[in-house]
Amino acid sequence: MTVNLSTTDRLLQRIAEGDATAKEELIASHRPLLRKFIRQRIDKGLVKRVDSSDVVQETLTEVSNRLDDFLSRRPMPFATWRRKTAYQNLIRLRRTHLYTESRTQFRELSIPRSGSLVIIDALLRSEDGPLDKLVR
């Protein structure tokens, strides 16, 4: 899906003039593009901890909250600014979830499903008595 540049510019103009519904239209029109952008760039390790739709929602909330500042400065085209905001959120989430010492993904251990089933099977073998199971 593509968002027409002139449509975005018209919506931004309406927002600058105080039209509250234009803000909702702008956010809604850019949601699919933002969703695609985030899904393409989200770290595989981060997907285990954070849902991409939450990142989209968080980014759109931030865009909405900072829109007045964007309109007063216009530092870059809106689409570029929106992507930059999304990318900054991804970087922040990556730092928080993957590289914070106490919560790093690299310290997590996972037992393969087949491995845990083998252990359970060995513990519950019928030929062993209760004492053998307890000792093991």
Salt bridges, closest charged atoms under 4 A:
ASP19 OD2 - ARG14 NE 2.86
GLU25 OE2 - ARG14 NH2 3.19
ASP43 OD2 - ARG94 NH2 2.85
GLU58 OE2 - ARG92 NH2 1.95
GLU62 OE2 - ARG66 NH1 2.97
ASP69 OD2 - ARG73 NE 3.18
GLU108 OE2 - ARG49 NH2 2.17
GLU127 OE2 - ARG125 NH1 3.83
ASP128 OD2 - ARG136 NH2 2.05
